[in-house]
Amino acid sequence: MRRISCTLIALASALIGACSGHKPPADAVSTAAPVRAVPVESAAVAVQVRAVGVLAPRDEIRLAFKVGGVINSIAVEAGDPVHRGQLLAVLKRGEVDASVRQATEGVEKSRRDLERASHLRADEVATEEQVQDLTTAYNVARANLDAVRFNARFARIEAPADGVVLARLAQPDELVQGGQPVLVLGDTSTGWVVKTALADRDAVRVNLGGAAEVTFDAFPGQSFAGKVSRIAAASDPMTGTFEVEIDVSANGARFVRGLVGKVTLDLDAAGAAAATLIPVSALVEADGPAAIVYVLDAKASAARRKQVTVGAIVGDRVIVNAGLEPGERVITDGAAWLTDGRAVRVVADRG
């Protein structure tokens, strides 16, 4: 019984000593985990949005014959490069040439009728009114011949500029109407654009001439500078998004229509509140916007586990939307090995 009493007294003394505020022995300090900590920042950040778009020539020209007819030949396929003035397609000339001959004969007949009436008028056989009517008929025939010749000149399609054939919409021996598109040409001389779509909350914060950066999987490790050249004034009725075009400089790269580009756009941050930022390395767990960090409790020299809500990543830092206040210190190096309440000692950076 005496031995049990002594044990209880010893345990009570130990508990009293632990609560009395005496410093722990030196070996307890040596068990504190070494960490590095940085203060939570509050700063304005450049807001960006990322989107995916498709590369295309700036200008796309739909080429058609002026008159209808049967296609004789098409000399190009989709994807072929073309040069200004190059012959691309022609109609069968039978009907076109017949129209030219008919109009030519009409002019010749009108000329003969007018000459005959003029001689008769000199002999006072024909009236002045008849001569005037035949003069009008001759002028109309000449104008009709000019129109037929003009149409005949456009019974063939020539490339209006250097570019690439984007689509071939007809085949030889196919009957087409006047104005019906036969080829779609991309004018590469005017440059290239990436067309992307943005939600309304982002589209209203994009500025014409704003900077952009574009990358393509086809050109790994290479980025292309761009700028916003057009912002749609109305949304797409099907998707509710706004189309945005970004001018992109090829810088010697072999651009082709249809390349998928990843676009990073700078948004207008005017009037935006300062953001709370911490290093990405301070996050020990993350599930969507929910994340866990350890905050330094300087008084107790301990780590405190905290749940925070995070937003976008800006460089090597992440925006914290809730859970931290500027001035708090978050643990970076060594945070992955901590538990809540673990004793820590801050190690100063060297160099």
HUSUL-V938300 format. One record per residue. N is the residue number from 0. RES is the residue in three letters. NEAR is the number of other C-alpha atoms within 8 Angstrom. Layout:
N RES NEAR
N RES NEAR
//
This chain:
0 MET 4
1 ARG 5
2 ARG 6
3 ILE 7
4 SER 8
5 CYS 8
6 THR 8
7 LEU 8
8 ILE 8
9 ALA 8
10 LEU 8
11 ALA 8
12 SER 8
13 ALA 8
14 LEU 8
15 ILE 8
16 GLY 9
17 ALA 8
18 CYS 7
19 SER 6
20 GLY 6
21 HIS 7
22 LYS 4
23 PRO 6
24 PRO 6
25 ALA 6
26 ASP 6
27 ALA 8
28 VAL 8
29 SER 6
30 THR 7
31 ALA 10
32 ALA 10
33 PRO 9
34 VAL 13
35 ARG 12
36 ALA 11
37 VAL 8
38 PRO 10
39 VAL 14
40 GLU 9
41 SER 9
42 ALA 8
43 ALA 8
44 VAL 7
45 ALA 7
46 VAL 8
47 GLN 8
48 VAL 9
49 ARG 8
50 ALA 10
51 VAL 10
52 GLY 12
53 VAL 12
54 LEU 14
55 ALA 13
56 PRO 13
57 ARG 11
58 ASP 8
59 GLU 9
60 ILE 8
61 ARG 9
62 LEU 10
63 ALA 11
64 PHE 15
65 LYS 9
66 VAL 11
67 GLY 10
68 GLY 11
69 VAL 11
70 ILE 15
71 ASN 10
72 SER 10
73 ILE 10
74 ALA 7
75 VAL 7
76 GLU 8
77 ALA 9
78 GLY 8
79 ASP 8
80 PRO 8
81 VAL 10
82 HIS 9
83 ARG 10
84 GLY 8
85 GLN 8
86 LEU 9
87 LEU 11
88 ALA 12
89 VAL 11
90 LEU 11
91 LYS 10
92 ARG 7
93 GLY 6
94 GLU 8
95 VAL 10
96 ASP 9
97 ALA 8
98 SER 9
99 VAL 12
100 ARG 8
101 GLN 8
102 ALA 13
103 THR 9
104 GLU 8
105 GLY 9
106 VAL 12
107 GLU 8
108 LYS 8
109 SER 12
110 ARG 9
111 ARG 8
112 ASP 9
113 LEU 12
114 GLU 8
115 ARG 8
116 ALA 12
117 SER 10
118 HIS 8
119 LEU 10
120 ARG 12
121 ALA 7
122 ASP 7
123 GLU 7
124 VAL 7
125 ALA 11
126 THR 8
127 GLU 7
128 GLU 6
129 GLN 9
130 VAL 13
131 GLN 8
132 ASP 8
133 LEU 12
134 THR 9
135 THR 8
136 ALA 9
137 TYR 12
138 ASN 8
139 VAL 8
140 ALA 12
141 ARG 10
142 ALA 8
143 ASN 9
144 LEU 12
145 ASP 8
146 ALA 8
147 VAL 11
148 ARG 9
149 PHE 8
150 ASN 10
151 ALA 11
152 ARG 7
153 PHE 10
154 ALA 13
155 ARG 11
156 ILE 12
157 GLU 10
158 ALA 12
159 PRO 6
160 ALA 9
161 ASP 12
162 GLY 13
163 VAL 13
164 VAL 16
165 LEU 11
166 ALA 10
167 ARG 11
168 LEU 8
169 ALA 7
170 GLN 9
171 PRO 9
172 ASP 8
173 GLU 8
174 LEU 8
175 VAL 9
176 GLN 9
177 GLY 10
178 GLY 9
179 GLN 8
180 PRO 10
181 VAL 11
182 LEU 13
183 VAL 14
184 LEU 13
185 GLY 14
186 ASP 15
187 THR 12
188 SER 7
189 THR 8
190 GLY 11
191 TRP 13
192 VAL 12
193 VAL 13
194 LYS 12
195 THR 11
196 ALA 11
197 LEU 11
198 ALA 9
199 ASP 9
200 ARG 6
201 ASP 10
202 ALA 11
203 VAL 7
204 ARG 9
205 VAL 11
206 ASN 9
207 LEU 9
208 GLY 7
209 GLY 10
210 ALA 10
211 ALA 13
212 GLU 11
213 VAL 13
214 THR 12
215 PHE 12
216 ASP 7
217 ALA 5
218 PHE 7
219 PRO 7
220 GLY 4
221 GLN 7
222 SER 8
223 PHE 11
224 ALA 10
225 GLY 12
226 LYS 12
227 VAL 15
228 SER 10
229 ARG 8
230 ILE 11
231 ALA 8
232 ALA 5
233 ALA 5
234 SER 10
235 ASP 9
236 PRO 5
237 MET 4
238 THR 6
239 GLY 9
240 THR 10
241 PHE 15
242 GLU 12
243 VAL 14
244 GLU 12
245 ILE 13
246 ASP 12
247 VAL 13
248 SER 9
249 ALA 9
250 ASN 5
251 GLY 4
252 ALA 5
253 ARG 5
254 PHE 6
255 VAL 7
256 ARG 9
257 GLY 7
258 LEU 11
259 VAL 10
260 GLY 13
261 LYS 11
262 VAL 12
263 THR 11
264 LEU 12
265 ASP 12
266 LEU 12
267 ASP 8
268 ALA 8
269 ALA 4
270 GLY 4
271 ALA 6
272 ALA 5
273 ALA 8
274 ALA 11
275 THR 14
276 LEU 12
277 ILE 13
278 PRO 10
279 VAL 9
280 SER 7
281 ALA 13
282 LEU 11
283 VAL 10
284 GLU 7
285 ALA 9
286 ASP 6
287 GLY 5
288 PRO 8
289 ALA 10
290 ALA 14
291 ILE 12
292 VAL 15
293 TYR 14
294 VAL 12
295 LEU 13
296 ASP 9
297 ALA 6
298 LYS 5
299 ALA 6
300 SER 10
301 ALA 13
302 ALA 16
303 ARG 12
304 ARG 11
305 LYS 9
306 GLN 9
307 VAL 13
308 THR 11
309 VAL 12
310 GLY 9
311 ALA 6
312 ILE 9
313 VAL 8
314 GLY 5
315 ASP 7
316 ARG 10
317 VAL 14
318 ILE 13
319 VAL 14
320 ASN 10
321 ALA 7
322 GLY 9
323 LEU 9
324 GLU 7
325 PRO 9
326 GLY 7
327 GLU 10
328 ARG 10
329 VAL 14
330 ILE 16
331 THR 13
332 ASP 10
333 GLY 11
334 ALA 12
335 ALA 6
336 TRP 5
337 LEU 10
338 THR 8
339 ASP 8
340 GLY 8
341 ARG 11
342 ALA 11
343 VAL 11
344 ARG 10
345 VAL 8
346 VAL 7
347 ALA 5
348 ASP 5
349 ARG 3
350 GLY 2
//
